[in-house]
Amino acid sequence: MTSTIRAVIFDWGGTLTPWHDIDLFSQWYAYAEFYDPADASGLAQRLLDAELDRWRVLRETKGAESTGALDAMFVGLGIDVTSALHLRALGNYLDFWAPHTIADPEAAPLLNELRAIGLKIGVLSNTMWPRSHHQEVFMRDDLIDLIDAAAYTSEMPVAKPHEEAFRSIAGSLGVEPAECVFVGDRLWDDIHGAQQAGMRAILIPHSNLPAVQVPDDSAMPDAVAYRLGEVLTIIRAWREDGSSRA
Ligand SMILES: [Mg+2]
């Protein structure tokens, strides 16, 4: 039995934004060169190690343990997150990221079209960033008013692919998981996770994921969109199929 589709939930990085290869050491060097110029490389490496360790725990627990938030990681390394120095360094880190967070040009038109056919829009991102960083990015790219609810795992005890992460965003949208379509670029976190929560899943296979971030578990997406805009065509077809069967 096919449920009516009432919501579309998007992954963020590599899905609503085009995939960029990021040098993970350089992002932390951008922070460290402000926070501790005398030992910038050392601090950047400690931040990188701490970050990778948190993502490793997430993978090994299949999302039953989230990464936690950036602030917790900074505090764990003895950084004073209330200091002006930290805020300046964090600003430089965010400036490093800014060009890599720009939305796919097809994102706003797609979200507008999906809303026009009565669908709710959600975002579910595995992220250490606080909600405020993501909101600034969505505001800059004129997406903020097109998103009905967003869930960030920096605020959650679990993360994708844990099914509770998917249930949580469905609940925020006021719909059942079976009424949701999930769109993401990772077979394990996004596609496998969404399907085990009872959602249909569309894969955007454009990300050049680092091998270490791709566990063996694989999944078969319900559909593949080679451009973000193709999501509309796929969902329209599913809705027509559903109504003709009803
Ligand atoms: Mg992604």
Residues whose N, C-alpha, C, O or C-beta is under 5 A from the ligand:
A	BS01	MG	D11 W12 G13 G14 T15 D185
